[in-house]
Each structure stands twice: as structure tokens, then as C-alpha cells.
Amino acid sequence: MPCRPNLFRRRSLLAAAAAAAVSCLTLGTGAAVAQGYPERPIKIIVPFAPGGSTDLIGRIVAKVAEQKLGNPLVIENRPGAGTMIGLNELAGAKPDGYTIGMVTSTLVLQPLYGNTRYDYPNALQALAQVVVTPPILATSAQSEWKTLKDLLAFAKDNPKKVKYGITGIGNSSHIGPAQLARAAGVEIEPVTFDGGGPLMTALLGGHVSAAAGSPVDYKSQIEAGKLRALVNFGPERSTDPLLKDVPTAKELGYDAEIVSWTGVAGPKGLNPDIVKKLSDAFVAAMADPEVKAQIEKLGSDPVAVDAAGFAQRWSSETAKLKQVVAETGILDLVKSQKQ
């Protein structure tokens, strides 16, 4: 009997030692995996068609980030369903660091509309934000509308006759015009496309009256004299020489303001050391003068926000955008289309 307590203590100590050994082994294995990462090419899912703003930005940034990582970053386009096809594939990917993706503001917006397979802000791991872009509304340079005032006057006299192209119901390209229509008291109707490339083809072909989205998708055509930018939905005018004369909706007296952002994310459950490696690589890429120059030339503003800062943005914008989509009727529109 006297020796039982000692035996009990010895067993407890042995169990604790075994648990500690397993913990150390696990931590050591995780650190070793992260240290050797990446050992092969990394897939980047782009939830838009080739040729659009997110696709172009992804290719510019990936070219430099892969030099930091030491292995290729391979773009794979997965357009459709308002980015949900690509986001679903990303959220469901194995969290080993070999599948990541370009993400935009729709990551926050889509769960607000319901019926998503994943709650993306919670199902994905933020890695880095690389761009912020205020959407614009543009029309053909041959159209009768020289200014936003002209377009709104026509829309007031001709309800629902103005059809404007967007890259997805409920995304930032839709929110700006919807806010504008509400503030101006006009009825204009959105037409959706799977990416900036197909949308541009439709706009130049006269299949839609106007289009809203990233200046990246329009700048070359504006410069060529084929398109005319009517309004900027950002908080202030662009510093781009080609777009600096385009007024903001706010300065024209309309309560319509939205910015789109683009970044990189991975599936939830990534090793923290892998998260840091990826975040550092993309943040470093955004410090590259050539990357910044190329993105500015496209018409977007380059930024360098790490994983923690990018995750904070997801959180802070959820409440704000929830109110906006309810007030503009976008939430009801999305729900009606899903019935």
C-alpha cells in the first residue's frame, strides 16, 4: 500500500512526458514542413475570366512573388456564380499552401446574400491585400451622354432603358450604380458578365448602354478614345492623369461611394509559418517599383497589407456593406434571383 502513490505519480509523469514528446514532435514536423515550403509550384485560383482586372493584377503580382518563394505561381481561372465557383474551390482546398487564390470584396459580400456553401471570411485565411480600386461608370465615346448628368436625365425620362454591365450581381461594380440610382431617383438595370473581358466586349459592341467596374478594365479603351468615364465611385478623384478629371459621385451631390479591393487568401488551417511566408512574399512584391508602376498604369492603387491587416478589413467591412446592400435593394434582388 505505501508504494501505490509513488507508482501513481510515476505513471502520471510518464504520461505527461509522452504527451510533451508528441507535442514537440508535432510542432517540429510543422516547423520542418514550413521551412521546406514551397517544394513545388503553387496554384493561384482567380475567380474571374482571363483578361479582367483581377486576372491582370494577379499575374503582375505573382510574377514577382514567385521569385521570393522560389517556385512558380500558376494562375488558374475559375469564373462564374459571382466568384463563388472559385471561392468554393479555394475554401475546400487542402490547407497545405499549394492552393491559394486572388480574392476581392465579393468575399465579404456573398455571405451577406445567403445560400453560400461557405462563410468565406471564416472559411478562408487572409494572406495579403495588394490593391484598392474605386469603381467607375463608363459609356461609349459615341454615346449621346457626355456627362453623368446627361445619362441620369435620360434615365429619368426613360425608366429601365439604361442597361449597365457589371461583373456580378451584388459586387462592388453593382453597388456604386445602385447607390447612384437610389440617390438620383432613377431606374437603371444591371446586366451581369463573368469577367471584365467579356463585359468590355459587350460594351464596345453596343450590347449595354454603360458599364461599371474597375478602371483596369476600361483605361486602355478610354485612352484610345473609345470609352468615356462619367463618374468615379471612390472617396476622391483618381490621381491617374487619364482619370483625374472624372468627378466622384459625392462631389456631384450623390450619396454613392464604394471601393473594391483585391488580395490573396488561402484555405483555413494553413500552418502559421506558411501563412507568414506567403504574406511576406506578396507584401515584398508590392514594394517592387515595377509592380507598383504596372498596377498604377492599369488604373488601380497598389497597397501592401499583411495577413493580419487584411483579415481586419474583412471584419470591419462586413457591417458597413450589410447596411448598404439592404438600403439599395440589392439584397432583395439577389434573394429573388435565388428563389
C-alpha positions as CSV (number, residue, x, y, z in Angstrom):
1,M,0.0,0.0,0.0
2,P,2.7,2.6,0.8
3,C,4.2,2.4,-2.7
4,R,0.9,2.9,-4.6
5,P,1.1,6.8,-4.5
6,N,4.6,6.6,-5.9
7,L,3.5,4.3,-8.7
8,F,0.6,6.6,-9.5
9,R,2.9,9.6,-9.6
10,R,5.4,7.7,-11.9
11,R,2.6,6.8,-14.3
12,S,1.4,10.5,-14.3
13,L,4.9,11.7,-15.0
14,L,5.3,9.2,-17.8
15,A,2.0,10.2,-19.4
16,A,2.9,13.9,-19.2
17,A,6.3,13.2,-20.7
18,A,4.7,11.2,-23.6
19,A,2.2,14.0,-24.3
20,A,5.0,16.6,-24.3
21,A,7.1,14.4,-26.7
22,V,4.1,14.1,-29.1
23,S,3.5,17.8,-28.9
24,C,7.2,18.6,-29.6
25,L,7.2,16.1,-32.5
26,T,4.1,17.7,-34.0
27,L,5.5,21.2,-33.6
28,G,8.8,20.1,-35.0
29,T,7.1,18.4,-38.0
30,G,5.1,21.6,-38.7
31,A,8.1,23.8,-38.5
32,A,10.0,21.4,-40.8
33,V,7.2,21.5,-43.3
34,A,7.1,25.3,-43.3
35,Q,10.9,25.5,-43.5
36,G,11.0,23.5,-46.7
37,Y,7.9,25.2,-48.2
38,P,7.3,25.5,-51.1
39,E,8.8,22.5,-52.7
40,R,6.7,22.6,-55.9
41,P,4.5,25.1,-57.9
42,I,1.7,26.8,-56.1
43,K,-1.8,27.2,-57.8
44,I,-3.5,30.6,-57.7
45,I,-7.2,30.4,-58.3
46,V,-8.6,33.5,-60.0
47,P,-12.5,33.5,-59.7
48,F,-12.9,35.6,-62.9
49,A,-12.3,35.1,-66.6
50,P,-8.9,35.8,-68.1
51,G,-8.3,39.4,-69.2
52,G,-10.2,41.1,-66.4
53,S,-8.7,43.3,-63.7
54,T,-8.3,40.6,-61.0
55,D,-6.7,38.3,-63.5
56,L,-4.2,41.0,-64.7
57,I,-3.3,42.1,-61.2
58,G,-2.8,38.5,-60.1
59,R,-0.4,37.8,-63.0
60,I,1.6,41.0,-62.3
61,V,2.0,40.3,-58.6
62,A,2.6,36.6,-58.9
63,K,5.5,37.1,-61.3
64,V,7.5,38.8,-58.5
65,A,6.1,36.9,-55.5
66,E,7.2,33.6,-57.1
67,Q,10.8,34.9,-57.1
68,K,10.5,35.5,-53.4
69,L,9.1,32.0,-52.8
70,G,11.5,30.1,-55.2
71,N,8.8,28.2,-57.0
72,P,6.3,29.1,-59.8
73,L,2.8,30.6,-59.0
74,V,0.4,29.2,-61.6
75,I,-2.8,31.1,-62.4
76,E,-5.9,29.0,-62.9
77,N,-9.1,30.9,-63.8
78,R,-12.4,29.7,-62.3
79,P,-15.1,32.2,-63.3
80,G,-18.8,32.1,-62.6
81,A,-21.5,32.4,-59.9
82,G,-20.4,35.8,-58.8
83,T,-16.9,34.4,-57.9
84,M,-18.4,31.6,-55.8
85,I,-17.1,28.8,-58.1
86,G,-13.5,29.9,-57.5
87,L,-14.0,30.8,-53.8
88,N,-15.7,27.4,-53.1
89,E,-12.7,25.6,-54.7
90,L,-10.3,27.7,-52.7
91,A,-12.2,27.2,-49.4
92,G,-12.4,23.4,-50.0
93,A,-8.7,23.0,-50.9
94,K,-6.2,21.1,-48.8
95,P,-4.6,23.6,-46.4
96,D,-1.0,22.8,-47.4
97,G,-0.1,26.1,-49.0
98,Y,-0.2,24.8,-52.6
99,T,-3.6,26.2,-53.4
100,I,-4.2,29.9,-52.8
101,G,-6.3,32.4,-54.6
102,M,-7.0,36.0,-55.6
103,V,-9.9,37.4,-53.7
104,T,-12.0,40.6,-54.0
105,S,-14.6,42.4,-52.0
106,T,-17.1,39.7,-53.0
107,L,-15.5,37.5,-50.4
108,V,-17.3,39.7,-47.8
109,L,-20.4,40.4,-49.9
110,Q,-21.5,37.0,-51.0
111,P,-22.2,35.6,-47.5
112,L,-24.4,38.6,-46.8
113,Y,-26.7,37.4,-49.5
114,G,-27.0,33.8,-48.1
115,N,-27.0,30.4,-49.7
116,T,-23.2,30.2,-50.0
117,R,-21.5,26.9,-49.4
118,Y,-19.0,28.7,-47.1
119,D,-18.9,31.7,-44.9
120,Y,-15.9,32.9,-46.8
121,P,-14.3,35.3,-44.2
122,N,-14.3,32.4,-41.7
123,A,-13.5,29.7,-44.2
124,L,-10.5,31.4,-45.7
125,Q,-7.2,32.6,-44.4
126,A,-6.2,36.2,-45.3
127,L,-2.6,36.4,-46.7
128,A,-2.2,39.9,-48.1
129,Q,-4.1,42.8,-49.7
130,V,-2.4,44.1,-52.8
131,V,-4.7,46.6,-54.4
132,V,-7.6,49.0,-53.7
133,T,-9.7,50.4,-56.6
134,P,-12.6,52.8,-56.8
135,P,-15.1,51.6,-59.5
136,I,-16.1,53.9,-62.3
137,L,-19.1,54.1,-64.6
138,A,-18.2,54.4,-68.3
139,T,-20.1,54.5,-71.6
140,S,-19.2,54.5,-75.3
141,A,-17.5,57.6,-76.5
142,Q,-20.0,57.7,-79.3
143,S,-23.0,57.8,-76.9
144,E,-25.2,60.9,-76.5
145,W,-24.2,61.1,-72.8
146,K,-21.3,63.5,-72.4
147,T,-21.6,63.7,-68.6
148,L,-23.3,61.8,-65.8
149,K,-26.0,64.4,-65.7
150,D,-26.9,63.6,-69.3
151,L,-27.2,59.9,-68.6
152,L,-29.3,60.5,-65.4
153,A,-31.6,62.9,-67.3
154,F,-32.2,60.2,-70.0
155,A,-32.8,57.5,-67.3
156,K,-35.3,59.7,-65.5
157,D,-37.3,60.1,-68.8
158,N,-36.8,56.5,-69.9
159,P,-37.1,54.2,-66.8
160,K,-35.2,50.9,-67.2
161,K,-33.9,51.8,-70.7
162,V,-30.3,52.2,-69.5
163,K,-28.7,48.8,-69.1
164,Y,-25.3,48.8,-67.5
165,G,-22.9,45.9,-67.4
166,I,-21.4,44.5,-64.2
167,T,-19.2,41.5,-63.3
168,G,-21.7,40.1,-60.8
169,I,-25.0,40.9,-59.1
170,G,-24.2,42.4,-55.7
171,N,-20.5,43.0,-56.1
172,S,-18.8,46.4,-55.9
173,S,-19.3,47.2,-59.6
174,H,-23.1,46.8,-58.9
175,I,-23.2,48.7,-55.5
176,G,-21.9,52.0,-56.9
177,P,-24.5,52.4,-59.7
178,A,-27.2,51.0,-57.4
179,Q,-26.4,53.7,-54.8
180,L,-26.3,56.3,-57.5
181,A,-29.7,55.3,-58.9
182,R,-31.2,55.4,-55.4
183,A,-29.7,58.9,-54.7
184,A,-30.8,60.3,-58.2
185,G,-34.2,58.7,-58.2
186,V,-33.8,56.8,-61.5
187,E,-34.3,53.2,-62.6
188,I,-31.3,51.7,-64.4
189,E,-30.9,47.9,-64.8
190,P,-27.7,45.7,-64.4
191,V,-26.6,43.0,-66.8
192,T,-24.1,40.5,-65.5
193,F,-21.0,39.1,-67.1
194,D,-18.4,36.6,-65.9
195,G,-15.5,39.0,-66.0
196,G,-14.1,42.3,-67.2
197,G,-13.0,40.9,-70.6
198,P,-16.5,39.7,-71.7
199,L,-18.1,42.8,-70.3
200,M,-15.7,45.1,-72.3
201,T,-16.6,43.2,-75.5
202,A,-20.3,43.8,-74.8
203,L,-19.8,47.5,-74.0
204,L,-17.8,48.1,-77.2
205,G,-20.3,46.2,-79.2
206,G,-23.2,48.3,-78.0
207,H,-24.9,45.4,-76.2
208,V,-25.1,47.5,-73.0
209,S,-25.5,51.3,-72.6
210,A,-22.8,51.6,-69.9
211,A,-20.6,49.5,-67.7
212,A,-19.4,49.8,-64.1
213,G,-16.2,48.3,-62.7
214,S,-12.5,48.6,-62.2
215,P,-10.6,51.3,-64.2
216,V,-8.2,48.5,-65.0
217,D,-10.9,47.1,-67.4
218,Y,-11.5,50.5,-69.1
219,K,-8.4,52.5,-69.1
220,S,-6.9,51.4,-72.4
221,Q,-10.2,51.9,-74.2
222,I,-10.6,55.4,-72.6
223,E,-7.0,56.3,-73.7
224,A,-7.9,55.1,-77.2
225,G,-10.9,57.3,-77.3
226,K,-13.4,54.5,-77.5
227,L,-14.9,54.9,-74.0
228,R,-15.8,57.9,-71.8
229,A,-15.7,57.7,-68.0
230,L,-18.7,59.5,-66.4
231,V,-18.1,59.1,-62.7
232,N,-15.8,57.7,-60.0
233,F,-17.4,56.0,-57.1
234,G,-14.3,56.4,-54.8
235,P,-14.0,58.8,-51.9
236,E,-11.8,61.1,-54.0
237,R,-10.7,61.7,-57.6
238,S,-8.1,59.4,-59.1
239,T,-4.5,60.7,-59.3
240,D,-4.1,59.0,-62.6
241,P,-3.6,61.7,-65.3
242,L,-6.1,60.0,-67.6
243,L,-8.8,59.8,-64.9
244,K,-8.1,62.9,-62.8
245,D,-10.9,64.9,-64.4
246,V,-13.5,62.2,-63.7
247,P,-15.7,63.6,-60.9
248,T,-16.7,61.5,-57.9
249,A,-20.4,60.8,-57.3
250,K,-20.1,62.6,-53.9
251,E,-18.8,65.8,-55.4
252,L,-21.7,65.7,-57.9
253,G,-24.1,65.6,-55.0
254,Y,-24.9,61.9,-54.9
255,D,-24.5,59.6,-51.9
256,A,-22.7,56.8,-53.7
257,E,-19.3,55.6,-52.5
258,I,-17.6,52.2,-52.7
259,V,-14.1,50.9,-53.3
260,S,-13.1,47.4,-54.4
261,W,-10.1,45.7,-53.1
262,T,-8.0,42.7,-54.2
263,G,-5.8,40.4,-52.3
264,V,-4.6,36.9,-51.8
265,A,-6.1,34.2,-49.5
266,G,-5.8,30.5,-48.8
267,P,-8.0,27.9,-47.2
268,K,-8.4,27.9,-43.4
269,G,-6.0,25.8,-41.4
270,L,-2.7,26.8,-43.1
271,N,0.4,26.4,-41.0
272,P,1.1,29.8,-39.4
273,D,4.7,29.7,-40.7
274,I,3.4,29.1,-44.2
275,V,1.0,32.0,-43.8
276,K,3.9,34.2,-42.9
277,K,6.0,33.1,-45.8
278,L,3.2,33.8,-48.3
279,S,2.2,37.1,-46.7
280,D,5.8,38.2,-46.7
281,A,6.3,37.3,-50.3
282,F,3.3,39.2,-51.5
283,V,4.0,42.2,-49.3
284,A,7.5,42.3,-50.6
285,A,6.2,42.0,-54.2
286,M,4.2,45.1,-53.6
287,A,7.3,47.0,-52.7
288,D,8.8,46.3,-56.1
289,P,8.8,49.6,-58.1
290,E,8.0,47.8,-61.3
291,V,5.0,46.0,-59.8
292,K,3.7,49.3,-58.4
293,A,4.2,51.1,-61.7
294,Q,2.3,48.3,-63.7
295,I,-0.6,48.4,-61.3
296,E,-0.8,52.2,-61.4
297,K,-0.7,52.1,-65.2
298,L,-3.7,49.7,-65.2
299,G,-5.6,52.2,-63.1
300,S,-5.5,50.8,-59.5
301,D,-3.8,51.8,-56.4
302,P,-1.1,49.4,-55.1
303,V,-1.1,48.7,-51.3
304,A,0.9,46.3,-49.1
305,V,-1.2,44.9,-46.3
306,D,-0.1,41.8,-44.4
307,A,-2.2,38.9,-43.4
308,A,-3.4,40.4,-40.1
309,G,-4.3,43.7,-41.6
310,F,-6.2,42.1,-44.5
311,A,-8.2,39.9,-42.1
312,Q,-9.1,43.0,-40.1
313,R,-10.5,44.6,-43.3
314,W,-12.8,41.6,-43.9
315,S,-14.2,42.1,-40.4
316,S,-14.6,45.9,-40.5
317,E,-16.4,46.0,-43.8
318,T,-19.0,43.3,-43.1
319,A,-21.3,45.5,-41.0
320,K,-21.0,48.5,-43.4
321,L,-21.7,46.6,-46.5
322,K,-24.6,44.8,-44.9
323,Q,-26.4,48.1,-44.5
324,V,-25.6,49.3,-48.0
325,V,-26.9,46.2,-49.8
326,A,-30.1,46.4,-47.8
327,E,-30.7,50.1,-48.5
328,T,-30.1,49.8,-52.2
329,G,-32.4,46.8,-52.7
330,I,-29.5,44.7,-53.9
331,L,-30.1,42.2,-51.0
332,D,-33.8,41.7,-52.1
333,L,-32.7,41.4,-55.8
334,V,-30.2,38.7,-55.0
335,K,-32.7,36.8,-52.9
336,S,-35.4,37.0,-55.6
337,Q,-32.9,35.5,-58.2
338,K,-32.2,32.6,-55.9
339,Q,-35.9,31.6,-55.5
